[in-house]
Amino acid sequence: AVLAREVAALADRREALIPDLLLRTRSTGTQGGKTRAERKANLEGAFSINPRRLPLLAGNRVLLVDDVMTTGATLSACADVLRAAGASGVDALCLARVAPGSGAPILPGSSRKDEP
């Protein structure tokens, strides 16, 4: 939400910010150590649209803002829910992207707790 607020401010679109558009409907646990297919299955049914915000969604494009994208499974699950609820399109903006297939830490001296 903090990143999304900053993006909305920079784009002069504060009125378009809807931080509670998506709701997490169930806990999914960590995605670390799972294959792409397991991550997708873990997220099945984990998100829904906030019913109070549904009228704002129909026919509009949505920009999802996330801090870190690992495999894209969470963004994909959210985009699927948004499109099914009537969004005309979904784009994603991420602050950082974990290097695919990299078992090494992102920064020297750090450890990756989400990887086996």
C-alpha positions in Angstrom: 0.0 0.0 0.0 2.9 2.4 0.7 4.4 1.8 -2.7 1.0 2.1 -4.4 0.4 5.4 -2.6 3.7 6.8 -3.9 3.0 5.6 -7.4 -0.5 7.1 -7.4 1.0 10.4 -6.1 3.7 10.5 -8.7 1.2 9.8 -11.5 -1.2 12.4 -10.0 -3.8 9.7 -9.7 -4.4 9.6 -5.9 -8.2 9.3 -6.5 -7.6 6.0 -8.4 -5.9 4.3 -5.5 -7.9 1.4 -4.1 -5.6 -0.4 -1.6 -8.5 -2.7 -0.4 -9.7 -3.8 -3.8 -8.4 -7.3 -3.3 -9.0 -9.4 -0.2 -7.0 -12.4 0.9 -9.6 -15.0 1.6 -7.4 -17.6 3.2 -3.9 -18.0 4.5 -1.5 -19.6 2.0 1.6 -20.0 4.0 5.0 -19.5 2.4 5.6 -19.9 -1.3 9.3 -20.7 -0.7 10.6 -24.0 -1.8 7.5 -24.7 -4.0 7.6 -25.4 -7.8 5.7 -23.0 -10.1 2.8 -25.5 -10.2 2.8 -25.8 -6.5 2.8 -22.1 -6.0 -0.1 -21.7 -8.4 -2.1 -24.4 -6.6 -1.3 -22.9 -3.2 -2.8 -19.6 -4.3 -6.0 -21.1 -5.9 -9.0 -19.3 -4.3 -6.8 -17.2 -2.0 -8.0 -13.8 -3.3 -11.3 -12.2 -3.9 -12.6 -8.7 -4.8 -13.8 -6.6 -2.0 -17.6 -6.4 -2.6 -17.7 -2.7 -1.7 -15.2 -2.0 -4.4 -16.7 -4.1 -7.2 -18.6 -1.3 -8.8 -15.3 0.6 -9.3 -13.7 -2.3 -11.2 -16.0 -3.0 -14.1 -14.4 -2.1 -17.4 -11.4 -0.4 -15.9 -7.7 -1.3 -16.2 -5.9 -2.1 -12.9 -2.3 -1.5 -12.0 -1.1 -4.0 -9.3 1.8 -2.7 -7.3 4.0 -5.1 -5.5 7.3 -4.9 -3.7 9.1 -8.1 -4.9 8.1 -10.5 -7.7 9.6 -14.0 -7.4 7.8 -16.3 -9.8 4.8 -14.1 -10.5 2.4 -16.6 -9.1 0.8 -14.1 -6.7 0.5 -11.4 -9.3 -1.0 -13.9 -11.7 -3.6 -15.2 -9.2 -4.6 -11.6 -8.4 -4.8 -10.7 -12.1 -7.0 -13.7 -12.8 -9.5 -12.6 -10.0 -9.5 -9.0 -11.3 -10.2 -10.0 -14.9 -12.9 -12.5 -13.8 -14.6 -9.7 -11.9 -14.7 -7.4 -14.9 -11.4 -5.5 -15.2 -10.6 -4.7 -18.8 -6.9 -5.4 -18.2 -4.3 -5.8 -15.5 -0.8 -4.5 -15.4 1.8 -5.0 -12.7 4.5 -2.8 -11.4 7.2 -4.3 -9.1 10.0 -2.6 -7.2 12.2 -5.6 -7.5 12.4 -8.9 -9.3 14.1 -12.0 -8.0 16.5 -13.4 -10.6 15.0 -16.6 -12.0 16.9 -19.8 -11.2 19.3 -17.9 -9.1 20.1 -19.8 -5.9 22.4 -17.1 -4.8 21.5 -14.2 -2.5 20.4 -11.0 -4.2 23.0 -9.0 -2.2 26.4 -10.4 -1.1 26.3 -11.4 2.6 22.5 -11.8 2.6 20.5 -15.0 2.7 17.4 -16.0 0.8 14.9 -17.3 3.3 12.3 -18.1 0.7 14.5 -20.5 -1.3 15.4 -24.1 -0.3 
